[in-house]
Amino acid sequence: MWHARVVKARTSAAELVVTGHVRINGTREKSPGHAIKIGDVVTVALDRTVRVLKVTGFNERRGDAASARALYEELGDAKRN
């Protein structure tokens, strides 16, 4: 999530996972270090919205916002809680 610029810091990404705000392919993730693969669907409850992202690629390093958007496809509209 940090590489794809969904969150600003790695610690924020880890905290979302630990507190149960992240699902991978519909299953709640419990480990911040869990590996994902291309095609996985990641659901993130973030800032009173729910984002559903399909993984389309990876980067070795965190890039700019435009290259980060190429790492996932947004599925559906974000929903407000």
KOLGU-4560 file (N, C-alpha, C; in nm, 3 decimals, padded with zeros to 5 digits):
<recs>
<n_xx: 00.081 n_yy: -00.119 n_zz: 00.000 ca_xx: 00.000 ca_yy: 00.000 ca_zz: 00.000 c_xx: 00.086 c_yy: 00.125 c_zz: 00.000 mol: A seq: 1 type: MET>
<n_xx: 00.200 n_yy: 00.117 n_zz: 00.064 ca_xx: 00.291 ca_yy: 00.232 ca_zz: 00.068 c_xx: 00.352 c_yy: 00.255 c_zz: -00.070 mol: A seq: 2 type: TRP>
<n_xx: 00.398 n_yy: 00.149 n_zz: -00.137 ca_xx: 00.457 ca_yy: 00.163 ca_zz: -00.270 c_xx: 00.356 c_yy: 00.220 c_zz: -00.369 mol: A seq: 3 type: HIS>
<n_xx: 00.231 n_yy: 00.183 n_zz: -00.355 ca_xx: 00.126 ca_yy: 00.230 ca_zz: -00.445 c_xx: 00.066 c_yy: 00.364 c_zz: -00.400 mol: A seq: 4 type: ALA>
<n_xx: 00.123 n_yy: 00.422 n_zz: -00.296 ca_xx: 00.083 ca_yy: 00.553 ca_zz: -00.244 c_xx: -00.062 c_yy: 00.558 c_zz: -00.196 mol: A seq: 5 type: ARG>
<n_xx: -00.113 n_yy: 00.445 n_zz: -00.149 ca_xx: -00.246 ca_yy: 00.442 ca_zz: -00.089 c_xx: -00.240 c_yy: 00.507 c_zz: 00.049 mol: A seq: 6 type: VAL>
<n_xx: -00.127 n_yy: 00.489 n_zz: 00.117 ca_xx: -00.100 ca_yy: 00.554 ca_zz: 00.246 c_xx: 00.034 c_yy: 00.625 c_zz: 00.239 mol: A seq: 7 type: VAL>
<n_xx: 00.058 n_yy: 00.719 n_zz: 00.330 ca_xx: 00.179 ca_yy: 00.799 ca_zz: 00.325 c_xx: 00.301 c_yy: 00.732 c_zz: 00.387 mol: A seq: 8 type: LYS>
<n_xx: 00.281 n_yy: 00.639 n_zz: 00.480 ca_xx: 00.395 ca_yy: 00.580 ca_zz: 00.551 c_xx: 00.376 c_yy: 00.429 c_zz: 00.565 mol: A seq: 9 type: ALA>
<n_xx: 00.487 n_yy: 00.359 n_zz: 00.571 ca_xx: 00.483 ca_yy: 00.214 ca_zz: 00.591 c_xx: 00.415 c_yy: 00.178 c_zz: 00.723 mol: A seq: 10 type: ARG>
<n_xx: 00.442 n_yy: 00.257 n_zz: 00.825 ca_xx: 00.380 ca_yy: 00.229 ca_zz: 00.955 c_xx: 00.228 c_yy: 00.243 c_zz: 00.949 mol: A seq: 11 type: THR>
<n_xx: 00.180 n_yy: 00.336 n_zz: 00.869 ca_xx: 00.035 ca_yy: 00.352 ca_zz: 00.852 c_xx: -00.024 c_yy: 00.229 c_zz: 00.784 mol: A seq: 12 type: SER>
<n_xx: 00.045 n_yy: 00.177 n_zz: 00.684 ca_xx: -00.001 ca_yy: 00.056 ca_zz: 00.615 c_xx: -00.005 c_yy: -00.061 c_zz: 00.712 mol: A seq: 13 type: ALA>
<n_xx: 00.100 n_yy: -00.078 n_zz: 00.790 ca_xx: 00.106 ca_yy: -00.188 ca_zz: 00.887 c_xx: -00.005 c_yy: -00.175 c_zz: 00.990 mol: A seq: 14 type: ALA>
<n_xx: -00.032 n_yy: -00.054 n_zz: 01.037 ca_xx: -00.136 ca_yy: -00.032 ca_zz: 01.136 c_xx: -00.275 c_yy: -00.067 c_zz: 01.081 mol: A seq: 15 type: GLU>
<n_xx: -00.300 n_yy: -00.033 n_zz: 00.955 ca_xx: -00.427 ca_yy: -00.068 ca_zz: 00.893 c_xx: -00.447 c_yy: -00.219 c_zz: 00.891 mol: A seq: 16 type: LEU>
<n_xx: -00.342 n_yy: -00.292 n_zz: 00.860 ca_xx: -00.351 ca_yy: -00.439 ca_zz: 00.856 c_xx: -00.376 c_yy: -00.493 c_zz: 00.997 mol: A seq: 17 type: VAL>
<n_xx: -00.296 n_yy: -00.451 n_zz: 01.093 ca_xx: -00.305 ca_yy: -00.502 ca_zz: 01.229 c_xx: -00.442 c_yy: -00.474 c_zz: 01.291 mol: A seq: 18 type: VAL>
<n_xx: -00.501 n_yy: -00.359 n_zz: 01.257 ca_xx: -00.630 ca_yy: -00.323 ca_zz: 01.315 c_xx: -00.749 c_yy: -00.378 c_zz: 01.236 mol: A seq: 19 type: THR>
<n_xx: -00.722 n_yy: -00.460 n_zz: 01.134 ca_xx: -00.828 ca_yy: -00.528 ca_zz: 01.062 c_xx: -00.897 c_yy: -00.451 c_zz: 00.952 mol: A seq: 20 type: GLY>
<n_xx: -00.831 n_yy: -00.349 n_zz: 00.899 ca_xx: -00.890 ca_yy: -00.266 ca_zz: 00.795 c_xx: -00.851 c_yy: -00.307 c_zz: 00.653 mol: A seq: 21 type: HIS>
<n_xx: -00.784 n_yy: -00.422 n_zz: 00.638 ca_xx: -00.738 ca_yy: -00.466 ca_zz: 00.506 c_xx: -00.783 c_yy: -00.609 c_zz: 00.480 mol: A seq: 22 type: VAL>
<n_xx: -00.837 n_yy: -00.630 n_zz: 00.362 ca_xx: -00.874 ca_yy: -00.765 ca_zz: 00.318 c_xx: -00.803 c_yy: -00.793 c_zz: 00.186 mol: A seq: 23 type: ARG>
<n_xx: -00.759 n_yy: -00.916 n_zz: 00.170 ca_xx: -00.698 ca_yy: -00.960 ca_zz: 00.045 c_xx: -00.785 c_yy: -01.072 c_zz: -00.009 mol: A seq: 24 type: ILE>
<n_xx: -00.839 n_yy: -01.050 n_zz: -00.128 ca_xx: -00.931 ca_yy: -01.146 ca_zz: -00.190 c_xx: -01.045 c_yy: -01.184 c_zz: -00.095 mol: A seq: 25 type: ASN>
<n_xx: -01.094 n_yy: -01.084 n_zz: -00.021 ca_xx: -01.209 ca_yy: -01.104 ca_zz: 00.066 c_xx: -01.179 c_yy: -01.157 c_zz: 00.205 mol: A seq: 26 type: GLY>
<n_xx: -01.053 n_yy: -01.192 n_zz: 00.232 ca_xx: -01.015 ca_yy: -01.246 ca_zz: 00.362 c_xx: -00.938 c_yy: -01.141 c_zz: 00.441 mol: A seq: 27 type: THR>
<n_xx: -00.980 n_yy: -01.117 n_zz: 00.566 ca_xx: -00.912 ca_yy: -01.019 ca_zz: 00.650 c_xx: -00.767 c_yy: -01.059 c_zz: 00.669 mol: A seq: 28 type: ARG>
<n_xx: -00.677 n_yy: -00.966 n_zz: 00.642 ca_xx: -00.534 ca_yy: -00.992 ca_zz: 00.656 c_xx: -00.490 c_yy: -00.956 c_zz: 00.797 mol: A seq: 29 type: GLU>
<n_xx: -00.402 n_yy: -01.038 n_zz: 00.855 ca_xx: -00.356 ca_yy: -01.016 ca_zz: 00.992 c_xx: -00.208 c_yy: -00.986 c_zz: 01.000 mol: A seq: 30 type: LYS>
<n_xx: -00.134 n_yy: -01.011 n_zz: 00.891 ca_xx: 00.011 ca_yy: -00.992 ca_zz: 00.892 c_xx: 00.052 c_yy: -00.882 c_zz: 00.795 mol: A seq: 31 type: SER>
<n_xx: 00.115 n_yy: -00.774 n_zz: 00.845 ca_xx: 00.157 ca_yy: -00.666 ca_zz: 00.757 c_xx: 00.257 c_yy: -00.710 c_zz: 00.649 mol: A seq: 32 type: PRO>
<n_xx: 00.328 n_yy: -00.817 n_zz: 00.671 ca_xx: 00.428 ca_yy: -00.863 ca_zz: 00.575 c_xx: 00.376 c_yy: -00.964 c_zz: 00.474 mol: A seq: 33 type: GLY>
<n_xx: 00.244 n_yy: -00.986 n_zz: 00.470 ca_xx: 00.186 ca_yy: -01.085 ca_zz: 00.379 c_xx: 00.213 c_yy: -01.046 c_zz: 00.234 mol: A seq: 34 type: HIS>
<n_xx: 00.263 n_yy: -01.140 n_zz: 00.157 ca_xx: 00.292 ca_yy: -01.114 ca_zz: 00.015 c_xx: 00.164 c_yy: -01.116 c_zz: -00.066 mol: A seq: 35 type: ALA>
<n_xx: 00.154 n_yy: -01.026 n_zz: -00.162 ca_xx: 00.043 ca_yy: -01.026 ca_zz: -00.255 c_xx: 00.097 c_yy: -01.052 c_zz: -00.394 mol: A seq: 36 type: ILE>
<n_xx: 00.007 n_yy: -01.086 n_zz: -00.486 ca_xx: 00.051 ca_yy: -01.115 ca_zz: -00.622 c_xx: -00.039 c_yy: -01.041 c_zz: -00.721 mol: A seq: 37 type: LYS>
<n_xx: 00.005 n_yy: -01.032 n_zz: -00.844 ca_xx: -00.074 ca_yy: -00.968 ca_zz: -00.947 c_xx: -00.207 c_yy: -01.041 c_zz: -00.959 mol: A seq: 38 type: ILE>
<n_xx: -00.313 n_yy: -00.964 n_zz: -00.964 ca_xx: -00.448 ca_yy: -01.019 ca_zz: -00.972 c_xx: -00.520 c_yy: -01.020 c_zz: -00.839 mol: A seq: 39 type: GLY>
<n_xx: -00.446 n_yy: -01.009 n_zz: -00.727 ca_xx: -00.511 ca_yy: -01.003 ca_zz: -00.596 c_xx: -00.597 c_yy: -00.877 c_zz: -00.586 mol: A seq: 40 type: ASP>
<n_xx: -00.706 n_yy: -00.888 n_zz: -00.511 ca_xx: -00.792 ca_yy: -00.773 ca_zz: -00.486 c_xx: -00.774 c_yy: -00.734 c_zz: -00.339 mol: A seq: 41 type: VAL>
<n_xx: -00.732 n_yy: -00.610 n_zz: -00.318 ca_xx: -00.706 ca_yy: -00.558 ca_zz: -00.184 c_xx: -00.815 c_yy: -00.456 c_zz: -00.151 mol: A seq: 42 type: VAL>
<n_xx: -00.883 n_yy: -00.479 n_zz: -00.039 ca_xx: -00.987 ca_yy: -00.388 ca_zz: 00.007 c_xx: -00.934 c_yy: -00.318 c_zz: 00.131 mol: A seq: 43 type: THR>
<n_xx: -00.939 n_yy: -00.185 n_zz: 00.130 ca_xx: -00.884 ca_yy: -00.105 ca_zz: 00.239 c_xx: -00.990 c_yy: -00.008 c_zz: 00.290 mol: A seq: 44 type: VAL>
<n_xx: -01.019 n_yy: -00.014 n_zz: 00.420 ca_xx: -01.106 ca_yy: 00.084 ca_zz: 00.484 c_xx: -01.015 c_yy: 00.197 c_zz: 00.531 mol: A seq: 45 type: ALA>
<n_xx: -01.033 n_yy: 00.314 n_zz: 00.472 ca_xx: -00.939 ca_yy: 00.423 ca_zz: 00.494 c_xx: -01.013 c_yy: 00.557 c_zz: 00.493 mol: A seq: 46 type: LEU>
<n_xx: -00.999 n_yy: 00.634 n_zz: 00.600 ca_xx: -01.056 ca_yy: 00.769 ca_zz: 00.607 c_xx: -01.204 c_yy: 00.773 c_zz: 00.569 mol: A seq: 47 type: ASP>
<n_xx: -01.283 n_yy: 00.688 n_zz: 00.630 ca_xx: -01.428 ca_yy: 00.679 ca_zz: 00.609 c_xx: -01.465 c_yy: 00.642 c_zz: 00.466 mol: A seq: 48 type: ARG>
<n_xx: -01.373 n_yy: 00.583 n_zz: 00.392 ca_xx: -01.402 ca_yy: 00.530 ca_zz: 00.259 c_xx: -01.353 c_yy: 00.387 c_zz: 00.252 mol: A seq: 49 type: THR>
<n_xx: -01.403 n_yy: 00.315 n_zz: 00.154 ca_xx: -01.354 ca_yy: 00.181 ca_zz: 00.128 c_xx: -01.302 c_yy: 00.180 c_zz: -00.015 mol: A seq: 50 type: VAL>
<n_xx: -01.176 n_yy: 00.144 n_zz: -00.030 ca_xx: -01.116 ca_yy: 00.136 ca_zz: -00.164 c_xx: -01.093 c_yy: -00.010 c_zz: -00.197 mol: A seq: 51 type: ARG>
<n_xx: -01.130 n_yy: -00.048 n_zz: -00.319 ca_xx: -01.111 ca_yy: -00.184 ca_zz: -00.367 c_xx: -01.015 c_yy: -00.174 c_zz: -00.485 mol: A seq: 52 type: VAL>
<n_xx: -00.897 n_yy: -00.236 n_zz: -00.468 ca_xx: -00.789 ca_yy: -00.222 ca_zz: -00.566 c_xx: -00.746 c_yy: -00.359 c_zz: -00.617 mol: A seq: 53 type: LEU>
<n_xx: -00.735 n_yy: -00.373 n_zz: -00.748 ca_xx: -00.683 ca_yy: -00.496 ca_zz: -00.807 c_xx: -00.537 c_yy: -00.471 c_zz: -00.842 mol: A seq: 54 type: LYS>
<n_xx: -00.449 n_yy: -00.556 n_zz: -00.792 ca_xx: -00.305 ca_yy: -00.541 ca_zz: -00.813 c_xx: -00.273 c_yy: -00.574 c_zz: -00.959 mol: A seq: 55 type: VAL>
<n_xx: -00.207 n_yy: -00.480 n_zz: -01.028 ca_xx: -00.172 ca_yy: -00.500 ca_zz: -01.168 c_xx: -00.021 c_yy: -00.501 c_zz: -01.192 mol: A seq: 56 type: THR>
<n_xx: 00.058 n_yy: -00.464 n_zz: -01.092 ca_xx: 00.203 ca_yy: -00.461 ca_zz: -01.110 c_xx: 00.275 c_yy: -00.429 c_zz: -00.982 mol: A seq: 57 type: GLY>
<n_xx: 00.407 n_yy: -00.430 n_zz: -00.990 ca_xx: 00.492 ca_yy: -00.402 ca_zz: -00.875 c_xx: 00.606 c_yy: -00.310 c_zz: -00.917 mol: A seq: 58 type: PHE>
<n_xx: 00.659 n_yy: -00.235 n_zz: -00.822 ca_xx: 00.781 ca_yy: -00.154 ca_zz: -00.839 c_xx: 00.880 c_yy: -00.195 c_zz: -00.732 mol: A seq: 59 type: ASN>
<n_xx: 01.007 n_yy: -00.189 n_zz: -00.764 ca_xx: 01.108 ca_yy: -00.217 ca_zz: -00.663 c_xx: 01.121 c_yy: -00.102 c_zz: -00.565 mol: A seq: 60 type: GLU>
<n_xx: 01.094 n_yy: 00.019 n_zz: -00.614 ca_xx: 01.104 ca_yy: 00.137 ca_zz: -00.529 c_xx: 00.976 c_yy: 00.218 c_zz: -00.540 mol: A seq: 61 type: ARG>
<n_xx: 00.953 n_yy: 00.301 n_zz: -00.442 ca_xx: 00.836 ca_yy: 00.388 ca_zz: -00.443 c_xx: 00.860 c_yy: 00.499 c_zz: -00.544 mol: A seq: 62 type: ARG>
<n_xx: 00.768 n_yy: 00.513 n_zz: -00.637 ca_xx: 00.782 ca_yy: 00.615 ca_zz: -00.741 c_xx: 00.686 c_yy: 00.730 c_zz: -00.720 mol: A seq: 63 type: GLY>
<n_xx: 00.673 n_yy: 00.810 n_zz: -00.827 ca_xx: 00.581 ca_yy: 00.924 ca_zz: -00.821 c_xx: 00.436 c_yy: 00.874 c_zz: -00.829 mol: A seq: 64 type: ASP>
<n_xx: 00.344 n_yy: 00.966 n_zz: -00.813 ca_xx: 00.202 ca_yy: 00.930 ca_zz: -00.808 c_xx: 00.155 c_yy: 00.864 c_zz: -00.937 mol: A seq: 65 type: ALA>
<n_xx: 00.201 n_yy: 00.913 n_zz: -01.052 ca_xx: 00.158 ca_yy: 00.856 ca_zz: -01.180 c_xx: 00.203 c_yy: 00.711 c_zz: -01.194 mol: A seq: 66 type: ALA>
<n_xx: 00.326 n_yy: 00.681 n_zz: -01.157 ca_xx: 00.373 ca_yy: 00.543 ca_zz: -01.168 c_xx: 00.307 c_yy: 00.454 c_zz: -01.062 mol: A seq: 67 type: SER>
<n_xx: 00.272 n_yy: 00.511 n_zz: -00.948 ca_xx: 00.204 ca_yy: 00.434 ca_zz: -00.843 c_xx: 00.065 c_yy: 00.392 c_zz: -00.889 mol: A seq: 68 type: ALA>
<n_xx: -00.005 n_yy: 00.479 n_zz: -00.961 ca_xx: -00.140 ca_yy: 00.445 ca_zz: -01.009 c_xx: -00.137 c_yy: 00.330 c_zz: -01.110 mol: A seq: 69 type: ARG>
<n_xx: -00.023 n_yy: 00.307 n_zz: -01.173 ca_xx: -00.012 ca_yy: 00.197 ca_zz: -01.269 c_xx: 00.001 c_yy: 00.061 c_zz: -01.199 mol: A seq: 70 type: ALA>
<n_xx: 00.016 n_yy: 00.061 n_zz: -01.066 ca_xx: 00.033 ca_yy: -00.064 ca_zz: -00.991 c_xx: -00.100 c_yy: -00.129 c_zz: -00.954 mol: A seq: 71 type: LEU>
<n_xx: -00.210 n_yy: -00.057 n_zz: -00.971 ca_xx: -00.340 ca_yy: -00.112 ca_zz: -00.934 c_xx: -00.450 c_yy: -00.054 c_zz: -01.022 mol: A seq: 72 type: TYR>
<n_xx: -00.560 n_yy: -00.125 n_zz: -01.024 ca_xx: -00.681 ca_yy: -00.078 ca_zz: -01.091 c_xx: -00.787 c_yy: -00.058 c_zz: -00.983 mol: A seq: 73 type: GLU>
<n_xx: -00.847 n_yy: 00.058 n_zz: -00.982 ca_xx: -00.952 ca_yy: 00.087 ca_zz: -00.883 c_xx: -01.080 c_yy: 00.018 c_zz: -00.931 mol: A seq: 74 type: GLU>
<n_xx: -01.136 n_yy: -00.068 n_zz: -00.848 ca_xx: -01.259 ca_yy: -00.139 ca_zz: -00.882 c_xx: -01.377 c_yy: -00.070 c_zz: -00.816 mol: A seq: 75 type: LEU>
<n_xx: -01.469 n_yy: -00.021 n_zz: -00.893 ca_xx: -01.587 ca_yy: 00.045 ca_zz: -00.837 c_xx: -01.554 c_yy: 00.179 c_zz: -00.776 mol: A seq: 76 type: GLY>
<n_xx: -01.658 n_yy: 00.245 n_zz: -00.730 ca_xx: -01.644 ca_yy: 00.375 ca_zz: -00.666 c_xx: -01.611 c_yy: 00.358 c_zz: -00.519 mol: A seq: 77 type: ASP>
<n_xx: -01.535 n_yy: 00.450 n_zz: -00.464 ca_xx: -01.510 ca_yy: 00.450 ca_zz: -00.319 c_xx: -01.641 c_yy: 00.478 c_zz: -00.249 mol: A seq: 78 type: ALA>
<n_xx: -01.665 n_yy: 00.409 n_zz: -00.139 ca_xx: -01.791 ca_yy: 00.427 ca_zz: -00.065 c_xx: -01.765 c_yy: 00.494 c_zz: 00.068 mol: A seq: 79 type: LYS>
<n_xx: -01.851 n_yy: 00.586 n_zz: 00.103 ca_xx: -01.842 ca_yy: 00.655 ca_zz: 00.231 c_xx: -01.910 c_yy: 00.571 c_zz: 00.338 mol: A seq: 80 type: ARG>
<n_xx: -01.850 n_yy: 00.567 n_zz: 00.459 ca_xx: -01.913 ca_yy: 00.499 ca_zz: 00.573 c_xx: -02.012 c_yy: 00.589 c_zz: 00.639 mol: A seq: 81 type: ASN>
</recs>
